Amino acid sequence: MKPTGVIIIGAGISGLLCATELRKAGKSVCVLDKGRGFGGRMATRRMAGGRLDHGAQFFTVRDSRLQRYVDQWLDAGVIKEWFRHAPDDSSEAGHPRYCGINGITDLPKHLAEGLEVHRSQQVVSVARDVNKWQVQTATGQVYTAEHLVLSAPLPQALSLLDTAGVNYAGADLSELRAVRYDKGLATLAVLDGPSGLPQPGALKVSEGIVTWIADNQMKGISPELPAITIHSDAAFAELHWDSSDEVRGALMLKAAEPYLQANVVEYKCHRWGFTLPVNPLPYAYYHNQSLRLVLIGDAFGGPRVEGAALSGIEGAQVLLQS
Ligand SMILES: Cc1cc2nc3c(=O)[nH]c(=O)nc-3n(C[C@H](O)[C@H](O)[C@H](O)COP(=O)(O)OP(=O)(O)OC[C@H]3O[C@@H](n4cnc5c(N)ncnc54)[C@H](O)[C@@H]3O)c2cc1C
């Protein structure tokens, strides 16, 4: 493969916004992702004729740098406001909660247009030569670049960097290694009628194993069929990580039952090895100038979509200045 300016590992929101900023500044950028789609944890899937967001449910914006992008995405018809006043959460009342028009993955898909993104390319090792990075994928492809940006959840990014056998973080390594993520389970279910959830079809649950129930039809992304997304807490996910769907899915549906007025037609579970970082780092990226290496993602500067997005934007700026 011909050398490029920057390789970004990961086509989640942080990697895609980093790539967008770098392209705007004239850099040649190649993004690699192991997934079949774009967006990482901003994920939408189809099931039995329904469409469901099974990772991130919505995002909020407080920073003007991201607000500028959000205004463009609203104008382009990529995202919409889902709701503003959370029924059970007065602390955040008033902030618009944005979602994709047809699913949260609309946004990463939109960002990937015009970028060079290679999907189904799991990076298995990275190596630093005198003045370039060499990245190898599971399919045997080799990519080279002057700069390397890693945007995978931090423990995965560090495992990859370990394959290079270089000292990439010195005394900072223990701080980077200390970042931990919660696991999560999502149960996705198609119903035989309206869910009965109150408007806007988003319910934060504060007791028991279920933390969240969303009605994707009320959200507007599953017009044909009522379909719900249920999220578990981290303790339940740990306990039932290797249980069958018949066990863990049934337990989650039972916990959600009091909130629903319809029957489940079909369900599936999805395991999330990394939901949110428990102890994110208080800076927006990690930069090793001599190695031309930048680490970004939601482990830096704040969890959630906005934190990851800003990490991507700031990571691009530091790379451009180096
Ligand atoms: C269940 C759940 C619910 C959530 N709810 C919300 C919410 O409502 N609001 C909110 O703001 N946030 C929410 N979040 C968090 C939010 O989704 C993340 O903070 C954000 O999407 C992280 O983006 P990122 O770019 O840092 O990482 P990711 O989206 O994880 O992107 C990293 C990418 O790296 C790729 N990758 C990893 N390893 C390799 C490799 N070896 N080779 C190639 N590619 C690789 C992955 O495939 C992935 O696409 C939720 C997350 C989960 C899981």
Ligand as a Chemical Component Dictionary entry (heavy atoms), coordinates in Angstrom:
data_LIG
# 
_chem_comp.id                   LIG 
_chem_comp.type                 NON-POLYMER 
_chem_comp.pdbx_formal_charge   0 
_chem_comp.three_letter_code    LIG 
# 
loop_
_chem_comp_atom.comp_id 
_chem_comp_atom.atom_id 
_chem_comp_atom.alt_atom_id 
_chem_comp_atom.type_symbol 
_chem_comp_atom.charge 
_chem_comp_atom.model_Cartn_x 
_chem_comp_atom.model_Cartn_y 
_chem_comp_atom.model_Cartn_z 
_chem_comp_atom.pdbx_ordinal 
LIG C1  C1  C 0 -24.638 0.704  25.456 1  
LIG C2  C2  C 0 -24.062 2.078  25.305 2  
LIG C3  C3  C 0 -24.862 3.196  25.509 3  
LIG C4  C4  C 0 -24.346 4.476  25.375 4  
LIG N1  N1  N 0 -25.177 5.544  25.491 5  
LIG C5  C5  C 0 -24.702 6.776  25.213 6  
LIG C6  C6  C 0 -25.591 7.890  25.118 7  
LIG O1  O1  O 0 -26.817 7.747  25.189 8  
LIG N2  N2  N 0 -25.047 9.121  24.874 9  
LIG C7  C7  C 0 -23.708 9.300  24.692 10 
LIG O2  O2  O 0 -23.287 10.429 24.467 11 
LIG N3  N3  N 0 -22.845 8.257  24.747 12 
LIG C8  C8  C 0 -23.310 7.011  24.971 13 
LIG N4  N4  N 0 -22.466 5.940  24.969 14 
LIG C9  C9  C 0 -21.024 6.175  24.816 15 
LIG C10 C10 C 0 -20.636 6.559  23.397 16 
LIG O3  O3  O 0 -21.198 5.629  22.497 17 
LIG C11 C11 C 0 -19.115 6.572  23.295 18 
LIG O4  O4  O 0 -18.578 7.396  24.312 19 
LIG C12 C12 C 0 -18.597 7.090  21.953 20 
LIG O5  O5  O 0 -19.382 6.622  20.875 21 
LIG C13 C13 C 0 -17.148 6.677  21.828 22 
LIG O6  O6  O 0 -16.626 7.009  20.573 23 
LIG P1  P1  P 0 -15.112 6.649  20.242 24 
LIG O7  O7  O 0 -14.816 7.132  18.883 25 
LIG O8  O8  O 0 -14.241 7.125  21.360 26 
LIG O9  O9  O 0 -15.020 5.034  20.325 27 
LIG P2  P2  P 0 -15.785 3.896  19.511 28 
LIG O10 O10 O 0 -17.123 4.334  19.081 29 
LIG O11 O11 O 0 -15.680 2.682  20.355 30 
LIG O12 O12 O 0 -14.886 3.718  18.201 31 
LIG C14 C14 C 0 -13.688 2.990  18.216 32 
LIG C15 C15 C 0 -13.600 2.185  16.929 33 
LIG O13 O13 O 0 -12.354 1.490  16.930 34 
LIG C16 C16 C 0 -12.548 0.272  16.246 35 
LIG N5  N5  N 0 -11.465 -0.638 16.617 36 
LIG C17 C17 C 0 -11.137 -1.098 17.848 37 
LIG N6  N6  N 0 -10.064 -1.920 17.783 38 
LIG C18 C18 C 0 -9.714  -1.973 16.471 39 
LIG C19 C19 C 0 -8.694  -2.673 15.753 40 
LIG N7  N7  N 0 -7.813  -3.476 16.371 41 
LIG N8  N8  N 0 -8.628  -2.512 14.409 42 
LIG C20 C20 C 0 -9.517  -1.711 13.758 43 
LIG N9  N9  N 0 -10.502 -1.043 14.381 44 
LIG C21 C21 C 0 -10.590 -1.167 15.719 45 
LIG C22 C22 C 0 -13.921 -0.192 16.711 46 
LIG O14 O14 O 0 -14.486 -1.116 15.795 47 
LIG C23 C23 C 0 -14.688 1.127  16.775 48 
LIG O15 O15 O 0 -15.426 1.358  15.595 49 
LIG C24 C24 C 0 -22.959 4.648  25.056 50 
LIG C25 C25 C 0 -22.166 3.524  24.817 51 
LIG C26 C26 C 0 -22.696 2.245  24.907 52 
LIG C27 C27 C 0 -21.856 1.055  24.560 53 
# 
loop_
_chem_comp_bond.comp_id 
_chem_comp_bond.atom_id_1 
_chem_comp_bond.atom_id_2 
_chem_comp_bond.value_order 
_chem_comp_bond.pdbx_ordinal 
LIG C1  C2  SING 1  
LIG C2  C3  SING 2  
LIG C2  C26 DOUB 3  
LIG C3  C4  DOUB 4  
LIG C4  N1  SING 5  
LIG C4  C24 SING 6  
LIG N1  C5  DOUB 7  
LIG C5  C6  SING 8  
LIG C5  C8  SING 9  
LIG C6  O1  DOUB 10 
LIG C6  N2  SING 11 
LIG N2  C7  SING 12 
LIG C7  O2  DOUB 13 
LIG C7  N3  SING 14 
LIG N3  C8  DOUB 15 
LIG C8  N4  SING 16 
LIG N4  C9  SING 17 
LIG N4  C24 SING 18 
LIG C9  C10 SING 19 
LIG C10 O3  SING 20 
LIG C10 C11 SING 21 
LIG C11 O4  SING 22 
LIG C11 C12 SING 23 
LIG C12 O5  SING 24 
LIG C12 C13 SING 25 
LIG C13 O6  SING 26 
LIG O6  P1  SING 27 
LIG P1  O7  DOUB 28 
LIG P1  O8  SING 29 
LIG P1  O9  SING 30 
LIG O9  P2  SING 31 
LIG P2  O10 DOUB 32 
LIG P2  O11 SING 33 
LIG P2  O12 SING 34 
LIG O12 C14 SING 35 
LIG C14 C15 SING 36 
LIG C15 O13 SING 37 
LIG C15 C23 SING 38 
LIG O13 C16 SING 39 
LIG C16 N5  SING 40 
LIG C16 C22 SING 41 
LIG N5  C17 SING 42 
LIG N5  C21 SING 43 
LIG C17 N6  DOUB 44 
LIG N6  C18 SING 45 
LIG C18 C19 SING 46 
LIG C18 C21 DOUB 47 
LIG C19 N7  SING 48 
LIG C19 N8  DOUB 49 
LIG N8  C20 SING 50 
LIG C20 N9  DOUB 51 
LIG N9  C21 SING 52 
LIG C22 O14 SING 53 
LIG C22 C23 SING 54 
LIG C23 O15 SING 55 
LIG C24 C25 DOUB 56 
LIG C25 C26 SING 57 
LIG C26 C27 SING 58 
# 
